[in-house]
Amino acid sequence: MNVLEGYIEEIISSEGISLVTIDTREGKLSTLVFDTPENNNYLKVGNKIKLLFKETEVATAKGEVSNISHQNILEGIVEDVSLGKVVVYLKIKLKTTSIGSIITRKSFDRLSIKIGDRIKAIIKSTEISLEKV
């Protein structure tokens, strides 16, 4: 499980759903939560929060990424690779920490990923969970 920490920067709520923007050391990330500040006191601007997301929820890209609905794009460098026949585990060094990504071997080969490559880690907003610190 990937874990990052940050501070809630913005909350937009409607119909029992909130889009929460968190400022982390790695960049700004957004998540959708089925909660509002009126229902839960951890949803307050300025609160410290943990972001949790699975390695299988981190897509990767090399080069430019444009015209994509995903808001969460972090830049990093491939630090380590564990090859399997079906899947590949990538360790991606961000600004101050590392996260993991599990992608298919076919995607890994198609992208010609190597240790030291600059890549983008892409996380869908609906796949990030929040936890109080």
FENQUI-V753494 format. One record per helix or strand. SS is the DSSP state (helix for helix, strand for strand). FROM is the first residue (numbers start at 1). LEN is the number of residues. If there is no record, write none. Layout:
ss:SS from:FROM len:LEN
ss:SS from:FROM len:LEN
//
This chain:
ss:strand from:2 len:13
ss:strand from:17 len:8
ss:strand from:27 len:7
ss:strand from:48 len:6
ss:helix from:55 len:3
ss:strand from:58 len:4
ss:strand from:72 len:12
ss:strand from:87 len:7
ss:strand from:98 len:7
ss:helix from:105 len:7
ss:strand from:118 len:6
ss:helix from:125 len:3
ss:strand from:129 len:4
//
